[in-house]
Amino acid sequence: MIRLEDVTLFVRSAMLGSFSNAAREAGLLPGQVSAAVNRLERDLDKRLFVRSTRSLRLTAEGEKYLPFAQEMLEVV
């Protein structure tokens, strides 16, 4: 089941460019944001981000999902 909080954290991570920045904004730990995005990726069966120790960028699937996720949050 896709959680609205996970979608929100995905969108904020994409917009801010890091799990740390999204976590700071949400008052969470970076690991909690990472876990939320991992859960969303598992639920969607799609890899949304390419992660490295110094960068975070959307995959092609993540780029396709982002507008849908943003629209979903606007509707809710």
N, C-alpha and C positions, 0 to 999 in steps of 0.2 A: 504494500500500500504506500503510495507516494504521500509524504508529509509536506504540508504547506511550508513549514519552517525550513525544511531541507531545500525546497525550491527558492525560498527567499534568500537563504545563505548562498546558494549557487549563484543567483543573480548578483548579489552584492559582491561576492568573490570575483565574478567576472568583471564587474564594473570597477572595482577597486584594485584588481590585479594581484590580490594575495589573500590567503586565508587569514593571515595575521591582521591585516587591515579590516577585513570583514568581522573578525572576532572582536577586535577593539571596538568597532562601531556597535556591535550587538551586545557587548558586555560578556563575552564568552571567551573560552580559551581557544587558541588556534586548533588544537587537537579536536575540539568539539565541532568546529566548522568542517575540518577535514573528514571527520566521521560522518557528518550529515551529508556531505557531498559524496562520500563513498557509498553511503546507503542509497542515495538518489541514483547513482550510477548503477548500483546493483538492481534496484527496482526497475530502471529503464533498460537494463542490459546494454548499456552504452557507456563508452568512455567519454567524459565531457571535458576533461582537462588533461594536458600534458604537464606533468610536475617535474621540477628539478629542484635542487637545493636553493637555487637563487631566482627561479622564475616560475610563473604559472601562466599558461596560455590555453585558450580553448582549442579543442580538436575540431575537425570539420563537423562532427556530430554535435559538439557543444555549441558551435556557431549556429547550427540549424535549430537547436533546441532553445537557445537564449530568447529569441523573439516570442516564441510560444510561451515560455515561462514568464516573461514580462507581461504578456497579455493576460495570462492566467491570474497573476497577482493584481493587475488592474481591475479585473472583473470581480475578484473577491474583495 
